Amino acid sequence: MTKVMIHIMLLTMLMQSPPAAFAQYFHEKEHLLAESGDDTAKINLLLELGEFYVSRDFEKALLYLQEAFLLSTEHGNKEGIAASLLWQGRAYYYKDAYEIAFRYLERAGQMYYNLGSDIGLANYYFAKGAINRIIGNNLQALQDFQHMIGYSKLAESDDLLALGYLSLGSFYIDRAELSLARKYLHEALNISERIGDQTKSAIVLTNLGRSFTQIHAPDSALYFLEKGLEIRKALKQDRGIANSLYEMGKAYLIKKDPKQALDHFDASKDLYIAMKDDTGICINLIALAEAYALSNNFTEARSLANESLSLADNLNNPKLKSTAYLSLANIEATNNNYEAAYAYALLHKNLEDSLAIANRERIIRELEVKFQSAQKDGEIALLTSQNELQKRNNQLLTISIGALIAVLLLTFILLRVKLAVASKQRKLYEHERTIGQQSAKLKEQEQQVLRHQLESKNRELASKALEMLRINETIGNIIEKLEQCSLESQGNSMMEKNIKDIIAGLETQLKNNSWNEFDSIFKQIHSDFYHKLLHICPDLSPAEIKVAAFLKLNLSTKEIAAITYKSESGVKSTRYRLRQKLGLQSDDSLIPYLIQL
């Protein structure tokens, strides 16, 4: 009975508008059709009418949709052609002519793909998924519904997205994967409530109820089913109300409450009778038979099951006949009439087997058709590809020749430019080399002049040092003579005191004036010597700095002692301390170190 219920559920999804008001609206549209011209407005009106009648009146729907197709073809309206093909496919789906339905849908899908219509492709995959679900091609149906959701998102259509999630939820209910089913149904419910689509909200709630019926949780099932029924009653959706009542009756069967089940199945059947929906009447007769069997009224149960069998036979619906046989087998088994139960069970099994074989044969035929179609398409695609490849090769050859000429021309121009640049660079290099040579000569001359000046200054400084040495020696001799006079005049204290004062004054003046004059000249010649020396060793004493300056002029210890009025041993001691502070190993390395500093 699963496929029958799938069919009913899909019908319910697509036929949920208030019947009286909706029908009146489309009757008015039919009157407008006669007054419309052959333009886009008429095409849209024909498509709207065809869509309305597609599940209600096959002949009328086909009439409107074929006229829309012809008019769209005349006007080159590709959207109109695609839509008419899509809804003709849906019309044949409701007639259970699935192979024809597929052919129309495939043509529509290809057009929508070429047009880049996301909404069109979403509708195409929904219709294709519905057929694959009915015929038991579950894997393909799942992929179709997933594609529908993807294109609905691209089209940013919440209405189609909710329908896609609802289709997946219903699909997983029939697969008994209830956690996945509820996940998608809740997604559909959230979107439907957000956009205010109460029709879809009611369908989702009904499917949630079905999911709990499957796990024999009737109280939870009834909670959702009653909420869905309440919405449908408010919207006056007779088909939806009939579906909700039927599902609630099934929940009451699980609760072992035949009275409530009978009331709901009877109410559902009456609505289907009013809508002249024989399939809905048939499934309710089977359900009523099960309810009467539960209340041990086997006579009524048997009568209703036989009535459903007769109606299924009139509908030429083998699936319904198989379900009716199974119901009769269950009724007879419950009534301990095992021989009759076996006979009905055997009829059910044979019919199911024949249906399975027919379904397999149909699938094989469809696969053969698809294979042949794909093979032809492949041959056409191959020829097209070869032609395109030849065109591309010719274009590529033309482009290659043009590119080669352009490259050769560009290479010639670049070579000319490169030679011109190289010539200029060579001249520039020679000019720069000449300037460099002249600059080197000037620099060498300047260095020679500087060296001469430095040598001259050093000679001047050395002369000054020697002059200081001679002056010091002369003054030293004078001081010695004055000291001799001082010894001779020991009896004359006044004269002795004056001589000593003169000696002291001479020594002081000699030391200060000689050093100051020397230091001034030394700084002019070797301006950064003191700075470098103190940078290397900041804790040098003034005496050590003086000795370092004299050593830089390569003066001997004896000469330094004479200039500075120190003993040679004192100068040697100062040299030793200076060498230690500068971190030098021997005294021989001190003078070269100071000279190059």
Stockholm file with secondary structure:
# STOCKHOLM 1.0

chainA/1-597         MTKVMIHIMLLTMLMQSPPAAFAQYFHEKEHLLAESGDDTAKINLLLELGEFYVSRDFEKALLYLQEAFLLSTEHGNKEGIAASLLWQGRAYYYKDAYEIAFRYLERAGQMYYNLGSDIGLANYYFAKGAINRIIGNNLQALQDFQHMIGYSKLAESDDLLALGYLSLGSFYIDRAELSLARKYLHEALNISERIGDQTKSAIVLTNLGRSFTQIHAPDSALYFLEKGLEIRKALKQDRGIANSLYEMGKAYLIKKDPKQALDHFDASKDLYIAMKDDTGICINLIALAEAYALSNNFTEARSLANESLSLADNLNNPKLKSTAYLSLANIEATNNNYEAAYAYALLHKNLEDSLAIANRERIIRELEVKFQSAQKDGEIALLTSQNELQKRNNQLLTISIGALIAVLLLTFILLRVKLAVASKQRKLYEHERTIGQQSAKLKEQEQQVLRHQLESKNRELASKALEMLRINETIGNIIEKLEQCSLESQGNSMMEKNIKDIIAGLETQLKNNSWNEFDSIFKQIHSDFYHKLLHICPDLSPAEIKVAAFLKLNLSTKEIAAITYKSESGVKSTRYRLRQKLGLQSDDSLIPYLIQL
#=GR chainA/1-597 SS CHHHHHHHHHHHHHCCSCHHHHHHHHHHHHHHHTTCCSSHHHHHHHHHHHHHHTTTCHHHHHHHHHHHHHHHHHHTCHHHHHHHHHHHHHHHHHTTCHHHHHHHHHHHHHHHHHHTCHHHHHHHHHHHHHHHHHTTCHHHHHHHHHHHHHHHHHTTCHHHHHHHHHHHHHHHHHTTCHHHHHHHHHHHHHHHHHHTCHHHHHHHHHHHHHHHHHTTCHHHHHHHHHHHHHHHHHHTCHHHHHHHHHHHHHHHHHTTCHHHHHHHHHHHHHHHHHTTCHHHHHHHHHHHHHHHHHTTCHHHHHHHHHHHHHHHHHTTCHHHHHHHHHHHHHHHHHTTCHHHHHHHHHHHHHHHHHHHHHHHHHHHHHHHHHHHHHHHHHHHHHHHHHHHHHHHHHHHHHHHHHHHHHHHHHHHHHHHHHHHHHHHHHHHHHHHHHHHHHHHHHHHHHHHHHHHHHHHHHHHHHHHHHHHHHHHHHHHHHHHHHHHHHHHTTTCHHHHHHHHHHHHHHHHHHHHHHHHHHHHHHHHHSTTHHHHHHHHCTTCCHHHHHHHHHHHTTCCHHHHHHHHTCCHHHHHHHHHHHHHHHTCSCGGGHHHHHHHC
#=GC SS_cons         CHHHHHHHHHHHHHCCSCHHHHHHHHHHHHHHHTTCCSSHHHHHHHHHHHHHHTTTCHHHHHHHHHHHHHHHHHHTCHHHHHHHHHHHHHHHHHTTCHHHHHHHHHHHHHHHHHHTCHHHHHHHHHHHHHHHHHTTCHHHHHHHHHHHHHHHHHTTCHHHHHHHHHHHHHHHHHTTCHHHHHHHHHHHHHHHHHHTCHHHHHHHHHHHHHHHHHTTCHHHHHHHHHHHHHHHHHHTCHHHHHHHHHHHHHHHHHTTCHHHHHHHHHHHHHHHHHTTCHHHHHHHHHHHHHHHHHTTCHHHHHHHHHHHHHHHHHTTCHHHHHHHHHHHHHHHHHTTCHHHHHHHHHHHHHHHHHHHHHHHHHHHHHHHHHHHHHHHHHHHHHHHHHHHHHHHHHHHHHHHHHHHHHHHHHHHHHHHHHHHHHHHHHHHHHHHHHHHHHHHHHHHHHHHHHHHHHHHHHHHHHHHHHHHHHHHHHHHHHHHHHHHHHHHTTTCHHHHHHHHHHHHHHHHHHHHHHHHHHHHHHHHHSTTHHHHHHHHCTTCCHHHHHHHHHHHTTCCHHHHHHHHTCCHHHHHHHHHHHHHHHTCSCGGGHHHHHHHC
//
